[in-house]
Structure formats: C-alpha cells, structure tokens
Amino acid sequence: MRILVTGGAGFIGSHAAAPLPILNIGTGVETSVTALVTHLQALAGRPLRFHHGPAKLGKQRRSALDATRARQVLGWQPTVDMRTGLAQTLAWFAG
C-alpha cells in the first residue's frame, strides 16, 4: 500500500485525464515462493503451513519484475528490501 501511495499519488493526481501506463512495481530481485514463506516463518517466529505442489504445464515458473519504466515515468524506485517490506506488512496486519 505504501509503495503505491508514495510512488504514484503525485503522478495519478497530475494525470487524471490521461490513460495511466502499465508499470511494474518490484525490486527486480527474483524471489521464490519457498524463500518468501521461509522469511515469513522467521518473522512470525513459528512454522506456517503451506503446500508447494508440482509445476503446472504451461505456467510461468520464474519471474523478476523490472521497475525501470516506473522509475522513468514516476521517478519511483524501491526503498525497502523484501525482508523489511515483509516485516512492515506483517506488523500492519498484526495491527
């Protein structure tokens, strides 16, 4: 939520009548689902139940978002790493 608010609020407000471009918002660092769950478990201080099934035929297996266009159009760049972002998100949900 904070990424969108700090990254795009000024742009969206100043371009309300124009169509908005499609932008990737990400760190550019590939992170597996297993690594994500491992980090969440460490932050939560307990094991989390998850099921990692076999890959589905025809589905994309890997991805890393390139935020170059967001940087060019919005002047946006990531300000926190994945671990810090997960910690902040978990704290927000915990209230």
Protein Blocks (a to p, Z undefined) as FASTA:
>chain_A
ZZmmmmmmmmmmmmmmpccddddddehiacdfklmmmmmmmmnopacddddddddehiaf
bdcddfklmmmmnopacfbdfklmmmmmmmmmnZZ
